[in-house]
């Protein structure tokens, strides 16, 4: 088993599969012999996802117990990235606090009823949180995460409190983990696919349940950016950036660029866009200047504004020409501008609005975006003047602008988790 291929993928196990993985990982140690008893139990009375490992030892099988110990195992699903990036972010950990204080009541009752000669020495329990995130450095746990979680065990008499990730357990006992995974894969086969590539096993998530995905806030429709918890995903995003740059440098055809953008539109434009439509036809020749049906390149819904934005896509080509040393935009730009204005004029007609509304595209007044050409090799002041003079109620974007904005977003997320 190639552990390095496995590690980044397990972080994307669904919650049910991860809880099952943790339970099985501890249950492998279960034994029942004359001098030792170890068993992992689900504490359904507290929470179905919480487990306790109970150990009993006898020096003499026919005599009283020597001592007993307990480990409370709590799968932990809070976004550790938030604990790392800002100490000002408040989280009350209500769910975890409820679990621990319910366990405290069990411990108090257990200690009151303890009979030393018969029950043996009572060893103070250990409490472990097991996180569904990998790759966080040990120093980050000591400096940021444990100090923020320690108040949870205040008032509970325990031996040790800690938090770890599945990769630490894999590193410590790889043989045990292999046994657990063999069993896990048989039951959760629909969540993991296994490939053999170049002589190595490769584990891929088939139907992943992301740890924390983009969504909307509870009281509004404002989007929430995805929190990157798996660094392998971050690397994949940079691969998308490089592939996009390669298509642009090779002056790929518009239909190829459009397919690529449709697949990766949130990475390219941002997570505040929550829906994309391409190849949308305006079949209203009676409203068109030339009496033709028209096709919209890209229609994006802006979740913040609650409206749609119309993107016209023109392949990366020369954008500026010079006449007597005076730069000006090419005829391709002015033609594209006229085309966009024609689209918008049609879209603002009441019968067109009603038709699109039936198709689930409910807009008020789409903003215009023209993606065209490369950033010209002229002084920045001249380029800004050209854009200002020619945008005319639309936003002009070059493909270089898209690449720079995309890289800025990826770098910002990467810096927040390193």
Phi and psi in degrees as a GROMACS rama.xvg file:
@    title "Ramachandran Plot"
@    xaxis  label "Phi"
@    yaxis  label "Psi"
@TYPE xy
-86.0346  100.566  UNK-2
-64.1529  -34.7006  UNK-3
-65.2767  -33.9464  UNK-4
-72.0329  -27.525  UNK-5
-79.2819  -39.5544  UNK-6
-56.3921  -50.7127  UNK-7
-65.981  -20.4126  UNK-8
-84.4054  -32.9123  UNK-9
-63.1369  -23.288  UNK-10
-63.3291  -17.4687  UNK-11
-100.666  9.80941  UNK-12
-57.5859  143.789  UNK-13
-62.2426  163.465  UNK-14
-60.291  -44.7028  UNK-15
-62.1159  -43.329  UNK-16
-67.3171  -37.965  UNK-17
-67.4096  -43.053  UNK-18
-61.0468  -40.2383  UNK-19
-64.7396  -39.8436  UNK-20
-60.1248  -46.1383  UNK-21
-64.9558  -43.3322  UNK-22
-60.8569  -45.01  UNK-23
-66.6797  -34.3797  UNK-24
-62.2295  -41.5444  UNK-25
-78.1987  -32.2629  UNK-26
-69.4396  -20.917  UNK-27
-58.6216  -27.8543  UNK-28
-81.762  -3.45416  UNK-29
-60.7921  129.839  UNK-30
-140.821  157.716  UNK-31
-149.853  91.6852  UNK-32
-127.171  -177.508  UNK-33
-62.7427  -34.0807  UNK-34
-111.353  1.04637  UNK-35
-152.865  139.468  UNK-36
-136.366  124.199  UNK-37
-134.311  128.351  UNK-38
-147.139  140.139  UNK-39
-104.699  122.408  UNK-40
-118.459  144.415  UNK-41
-82.1835  128.244  UNK-42
-91.8657  73.4421  UNK-43
-60.6684  -27.9259  UNK-44
-66.9762  -22.1694  UNK-45
-98.1527  -58.6783  UNK-46
-164.913  136.712  UNK-47
-65.2154  -20.1538  UNK-48
-90.4111  -4.23226  UNK-49
-97.2574  138.935  UNK-50
-125.734  150.967  UNK-51
-128.074  128.804  UNK-52
-98.5611  120.976  UNK-53
-109.133  125.972  UNK-54
-120.763  136.856  UNK-55
-130.449  138.22  UNK-56
-127.984  137.411  UNK-57
-118.252  133.312  UNK-58
-78.6623  -37.7162  UNK-59
-122.333  116.743  UNK-60
-54.3935  -25.3383  UNK-61
-94.9567  -0.326044  UNK-62
-106.533  -175.925  UNK-63
-67.5087  164.078  UNK-64
-64.6797  146.854  UNK-65
-84.2078  -51.2055  UNK-66
-161.563  162.556  UNK-67
-132.954  145.671  UNK-68
-137.939  162.532  UNK-69
-140.743  141.439  UNK-70
-123.686  121.818  UNK-71
-94.0088  125.711  UNK-72
-113.643  120.51  UNK-73
-122.802  106.799  UNK-74
-59.2828  131.103  UNK-75
-116.724  121.366  UNK-76
-118.091  13.7425  UNK-77
-73.8521  149.844  UNK-78
-71.6233  96.7163  UNK-79
-60.4835  -24.912  UNK-80
-58.2019  -36.6745  UNK-81
-67.0232  -35.3239  UNK-82
-68.7008  -26.2455  UNK-83
-84.242  -34.1681  UNK-84
-86.9905  -27.665  UNK-85
-152.891  123.084  UNK-86
-78.4693  -8.0953  UNK-87
-84.965  -14.0432  UNK-88
-72.9897  127.012  UNK-89
-97.6612  133.747  UNK-90
-141.896  127.055  UNK-91
-89.1671  -8.57359  UNK-92
50.239  47.0156  UNK-93
-58.4421  -43.3261  UNK-94
-62.4178  -46.8472  UNK-95
-67.8277  -38.779  UNK-96
-62.9654  -40.9555  UNK-97
-62.8474  -42.0836  UNK-98
-61.8479  -47.14  UNK-99
-68.2154  -37.8533  UNK-100
-76.5755  -25.7005  UNK-101
-68.0543  -38.3224  UNK-102
-67.913  -35.1435  UNK-103
-58.9325  -40.1846  UNK-104
-63.8066  -38.3011  UNK-105
-63.8007  -43.6085  UNK-106
-63.7383  -43.8451  UNK-107
-60.4969  -43.978  UNK-108
-65.6773  -40.5122  UNK-109
-62.4065  -43.1502  UNK-110
-68.4088  -36.4007  UNK-111
-64.9558  -33.7906  UNK-112
-93.7728  1.96055  UNK-113
-71.3309  135.049  UNK-114
-120.537  105.686  UNK-115
-55.8453  -50.5153  UNK-116
-58.8997  -35.9087  UNK-117
-91.195  -42.675  UNK-118
-84.852  -13.4182  UNK-119
82.3155  -175.414  UNK-120
-69.0841  135.716  UNK-121
-90.9438  112.816  UNK-122
-90.6579  130.999  UNK-123
-59.5421  137.568  UNK-124
-73.7865  160.745  UNK-125
-105.895  143.948  UNK-126
-120.554  123.981  UNK-127
-125.022  128.991  UNK-128
-93.4744  136.636  UNK-129
-118.638  116.02  UNK-130
-90.5447  150.57  UNK-131
-91.8506  28.3059  UNK-132
-129.196  140.647  UNK-133
-115.871  165.465  UNK-134
87.1526  6.27533  UNK-135
-84.9993  133.112  UNK-136
-68.7903  150.847  UNK-137
-59.141  -38.1715  UNK-138
-61.7708  -33.482  UNK-139
-68.7208  -33.7327  UNK-140
-64.7211  -47.1076  UNK-141
-68.7431  -40.0989  UNK-142
-82.8291  -31.7869  UNK-143
-123.661  -47.8992  UNK-144
-77.9089  -53.1491  UNK-145
-60.635  -42.0127  UNK-146
-60.2885  -29.6644  UNK-147
-82.0628  -21.5866  UNK-148
-97.7117  -19.1696  UNK-149
-56.0379  -37.1495  UNK-150
-58.1481  -18.281  UNK-151
-64.2272  -30.28  UNK-152
-101.103  9.8671  UNK-153
-62.3031  129.853  UNK-154
88.2953  -1.06585  UNK-155
-108.392  123.332  UNK-156
-81.0864  108.45  UNK-157
-136.376  169.508  UNK-158
-87.265  -55.8594  UNK-159
-136.786  148.674  UNK-160
-129.73  131.087  UNK-161
-154.737  169.595  UNK-162
-135.42  136.881  UNK-163
-142.604  178.085  UNK-164
-122.541  163.306  UNK-165
-59.318  -30.4976  UNK-166
-66.1971  -28.8964  UNK-167
-67.1038  -36.405  UNK-168
-72.6276  -35.5022  UNK-169
-63.7899  -43.236  UNK-170
-63.6822  -38.2328  UNK-171
-73.2587  -45.1468  UNK-172
-133.811  75.4804  UNK-173
-63.1726  -33.6149  UNK-174
-64.4104  -42.3185  UNK-175
-64.1068  -41.0701  UNK-176
-63.8281  -36.5632  UNK-177
-63.6335  -39.7227  UNK-178
-62.5609  -44.1648  UNK-179
-62.9757  -44.4234  UNK-180
-67.0237  -36.5911  UNK-181
-57.831  -41.8512  UNK-182
-71.2717  -41.5248  UNK-183
-63.0904  -42.8021  UNK-184
-63.208  -31.627  UNK-185
-67.3712  -34.1447  UNK-186
-90.5591  -36.436  UNK-187
-107.295  44.3503  UNK-188
-65.1266  -25.2253  UNK-189
-79.8348  -4.01526  UNK-190
-108.355  -9.39104  UNK-191
-137.319  135.812  UNK-192
-116.058  148.57  UNK-193
-120.129  129.126  UNK-194
-122.212  154.222  UNK-195
-112.194  116.324  UNK-196
-131.591  125.509  UNK-197
54.2168  37.652  UNK-198
79.8337  7.71202  UNK-199
-120.762  150.329  UNK-200
-77.118  135.225  UNK-201
-125.466  122.292  UNK-202
-98.8078  126.684  UNK-203
-126.204  145.292  UNK-204
-81.2503  125.473  UNK-205
-88.6577  -47.754  UNK-206
-126.234  73.8425  UNK-207
-74.4533  150.033  UNK-208
-111.499  103.86  UNK-209
-58.4961  149.007  UNK-210
-62.3571  -48.0257  UNK-211
-149.514  115.391  UNK-212
-105.917  171.563  UNK-213
-68.7862  150.795  UNK-214
-165.915  -149.043  UNK-215
-127.601  155.389  UNK-216
-70.0189  159.386  UNK-217
-62.5537  -38.2124  UNK-218
-104.91  5.19319  UNK-219
-154.159  175.802  UNK-220
-99.8416  15.502  UNK-221
-67.9506  134.521  UNK-222
-75.5372  153.738  UNK-223
-113.423  124.365  UNK-224
-64.1944  145.84  UNK-225
-62.475  142.639  UNK-226
-98.4858  119.577  UNK-227
-79.5492  114.117  UNK-228
-111.255  -11.7785  UNK-229
-115.183  112.285  UNK-230
-66.7322  -22.8692  UNK-231
-65.0383  -34.0858  UNK-232
-66.8287  -39.0714  UNK-233
-60.7688  -41.5742  UNK-234
-63.9608  -39.3948  UNK-235
-60.3576  -37.8153  UNK-236
-65.3104  -37.2884  UNK-237
-67.1138  -31.2528  UNK-238
-65.3821  -37.7718  UNK-239
-62.5427  -43.0757  UNK-240
-58.2789  -46.1802  UNK-241
-66.1143  -36.9959  UNK-242
-67.27  -39.136  UNK-243
-63.6067  -44.1301  UNK-244
-61.4774  -38.5943  UNK-245
-65.5273  -41.4723  UNK-246
-61.402  -40.7856  UNK-247
-67.6819  -44.0069  UNK-248
-65.0219  -30.3815  UNK-249
-86.5755  3.02774  UNK-250
53.9706  52.7071  UNK-251
-61.4206  155.434  UNK-252
-66.5578  157.076  UNK-253
-60.799  -38.4599  UNK-254
-67.8746  -33.2045  UNK-255
-69.3431  -44.0149  UNK-256
-61.5953  -40.065  UNK-257
-64.8916  -41.8549  UNK-258
-63.9178  -40.9987  UNK-259
-65.3334  -44.5034  UNK-260
-64.4407  -39.2101  UNK-261
-60.3039  -38.5096  UNK-262
-72.3994  -33.1112  UNK-263
-123.97  31.9236  UNK-264
-63.1978  -33.906  UNK-265
-71.6893  -33.2654  UNK-266
-67.8515  -35.4641  UNK-267
-81.8069  -43.8148  UNK-268
-103.398  -22.7904  UNK-269
119.812  154.599  UNK-270
-75.5129  -4.63291  UNK-271
-75.1249  -7.04137  UNK-272
-95.8515  124.399  UNK-273
-113.782  2.46278  UNK-274
-158.334  143.449  UNK-275
-131.621  140.682  UNK-276
-129.616  132.38  UNK-277
-124.421  164.344  UNK-278
54.3611  44.1177  UNK-279
-89.2874  123.713  UNK-280
-92.5291  137.858  UNK-281
-104.189  89.6976  UNK-282
-93.0685  68.4844  UNK-283
-135.754  67.8948  UNK-284
-61.3693  -27.0184  UNK-285
-67.9793  -20.5582  UNK-286
-98.0372  -11.9853  UNK-287
-83.2634  146.321  UNK-288
-59.165  -40.7934  UNK-289
-100.194  7.22385  UNK-290
68.6538  36.2432  UNK-291
-121.071  159.986  UNK-292
-78.8756  144.222  UNK-293
-122.992  153.211  UNK-294
-120.651  125.485  UNK-295
-83.8515  136.249  UNK-296
-70.4534  -62.9489  UNK-297
-138.326  129.891  UNK-298
-119.86  116.566  UNK-299
-116.699  136.592  UNK-300
-92.5378  123.303  UNK-301
-89.4096  108.336  UNK-302
-68.7577  -25.3177  UNK-303
-71.8201  -48.3092  UNK-304
-79.9045  -21.3353  UNK-305
71.5848  24.9985  UNK-306
-138.196  175.871  UNK-307
-105.265  155.062  UNK-308
-126.428  136.067  UNK-309
-100.217  121.273  UNK-310
-110.214  122.406  UNK-311
-99.859  128.947  UNK-312
-110.035  121.676  UNK-313
-122.141  132.586  UNK-314
-56.3285  155.366  UNK-315
-63.6359  102.346  UNK-316
-136.891  176.396  UNK-317
-63.6899  130.205  UNK-318
-106.061  -25.11  UNK-319
-124.433  137.959  UNK-320
-122.535  160.873  UNK-321
-118.188  136.6  UNK-322
-127.055  112.445  UNK-323
54.8302  46.2242  UNK-324
67.6415  10.6849  UNK-325
-106.48  116.217  UNK-326
-72.6161  143.882  UNK-327
-149.489  158.448  UNK-328
-75.5061  148.789  UNK-329
-72.5714  167.92  UNK-330
-63.8355  -28.1237  UNK-331
-60.5306  -37.2935  UNK-332
-66.6028  -48.501  UNK-333
-63.1445  -35.825  UNK-334
-66.547  -41.9531  UNK-335
-64.9938  -36.8606  UNK-336
-62.8919  -45.8011  UNK-337
-62.6625  -38.2194  UNK-338
-63.2407  -44.3728  UNK-339
-62.4649  -43.3556  UNK-340
-62.7861  -35.7063  UNK-341
-65.686  -42.7146  UNK-342
-59.6261  -46.6625  UNK-343
-65.6677  -39.8628  UNK-344
-59.6581  -38.9803  UNK-345
-69.631  -43.3111  UNK-346
-63.374  -25.659  UNK-347
-83.6472  -3.45396  UNK-348
-73.61  139.416  UNK-349
-58.7372  -42.6856  UNK-350
-68.1387  -28.9341  UNK-351
-72.1219  -41.8755  UNK-352
-56.8166  -46.7594  UNK-353
-63.954  -38.6842  UNK-354
-63.5592  -45.3546  UNK-355
-68.2285  -35.0771  UNK-356
-61.2396  -37.3311  UNK-357
-64.0089  -26.4468  UNK-358
-92.0327  9.02005  UNK-359
85.5324  10.9605  UNK-360
-111.158  92.1667  UNK-361
-101.896  106.608  UNK-362
-123.359  160.74  UNK-363
-103.257  -62.7719  UNK-364
-150.863  97.9374  UNK-365
-60.3107  133.82  UNK-366
-80.1529  151.811  UNK-367
-100.842  135.044  UNK-368
-131.541  127.353  UNK-369
-114.635  115.275  UNK-370
-102.978  113.738  UNK-371
-153.547  136.838  UNK-372
66.4898  -175.169  UNK-373
-108.761  158.723  UNK-374
-64.6409  123.943  UNK-375
-71.5033  153.646  UNK-376
-88.1712  67.7536  UNK-377
-133.541  163.388  UNK-378
-53.6752  143.368  UNK-379
-56.2797  -38.9876  UNK-380
-61.7362  -42.1255  UNK-381
-65.3434  -40.3541  UNK-382
-65.7703  -41.5609  UNK-383
-64.282  -37.3067  UNK-384
-65.7959  -44.1524  UNK-385
-60.336  -43.6936  UNK-386
-63.8934  -45.4554  UNK-387
-62.2872  -41.3481  UNK-388
-74.0629  -23.993  UNK-389
-114.283  -6.63618  UNK-390
-66.322  -42.8357  UNK-391
50.1865  66.9681  UNK-392
67.9911  20.994  UNK-393
-138.01  165.952  UNK-394
-104.245  124.522  UNK-395
-94.6709  124.345  UNK-396
-125.345  134.874  UNK-397
-93.6544  165.595  UNK-398
-66.078  -28.8298  UNK-399
-65.5527  -36.0084  UNK-400
-61.1008  -44.2031  UNK-401
-61.5571  -43.0951  UNK-402
-64.1529  -43.2329  UNK-403
-66.2596  -42.2673  UNK-404
-66.6978  -39.7674  UNK-405
-63.8007  -45.4476  UNK-406
-63.8514  -38.6554  UNK-407
-61.4295  -43.9315  UNK-408
-64.585  -44.0227  UNK-409
-64.9913  -41.4008  UNK-410
-64.2479  -38.4344  UNK-411
-63.346  -42.8251  UNK-412
-68.9498  -40.478  UNK-413
-63.9196  -40.0005  UNK-414
-66.6334  -27.7277  UNK-415
-76.5198  -12.2849  UNK-416
-120.112  11.8264  UNK-417
